[in-house]
Amino acid sequence: MKTLLIILGVILITFIISQIYFMSTRSNIEEYPYEVIKEIGKVEVRKYDSSLFTSVNLSTKKYEEASSKGFSKLAGYIFGGNANKEKIAMTSPVAMSLGDSMEVMFMVPKKYKMEDLPKPDQNDIKFKEVPEKKMAAIQFGGWANDKKIEKYKDALKEVLEANDIVYTNRFFFHGFNPPYDMINRKNEILVELDDIES
């Protein structure tokens, strides 16, 4: 019994140390820049800077399928699956459009311009400039799935409608954690707003 407790203790300590290490290694990851304009309860209204993204379109509306396939393709590109075999730094979050089909996107580090990016090995990976835009966001923890995404999408709409904030039908999911993160997971549902200036 004592041996079992020691083994379990070692496993627990190893797990905690590994999670702290993974969190610390992400402290320097470049993030999609934005400014918080307004807070309404748990909802933030934000203005996002224009940014360059790599993207891939997938003909599915299921989060689990799109996140797995999309992440795999884009990760392959930035980890060297390109004409120059060049490694490009990971950024945060992984963005995903929500609809009948889904677009998975990685922000390109700011040091790159579109003409500097190496050609992807897979021809379904595209580059796109996303202009400055205003979005409302609501955050939730744990592991994301289709049910949670719908729940928080509805919660976001409810807050916006209660405050007479006009939103579009362009909803997004932002995921901030790699699969091996077991604690302190962060996810967001966002929607583009009509009025960029207010």
Protein Blocks (a to p, Z undefined) as FASTA:
>chain_A
ZZmmmmmmmmmmmmmmmmmmmmmmmmmpccdddddfbdehjaccdddddddddddddddf
bfklmmmmmmmmmmmmmnopafkopacdddddddddddfbdcddddddfkbcfklpccdf
blkbccdddddddddddddehjddfklmmmmmmmmmmmmmmnopacdfbdcdddfbdfkl
mghpacddddddfblmZZ
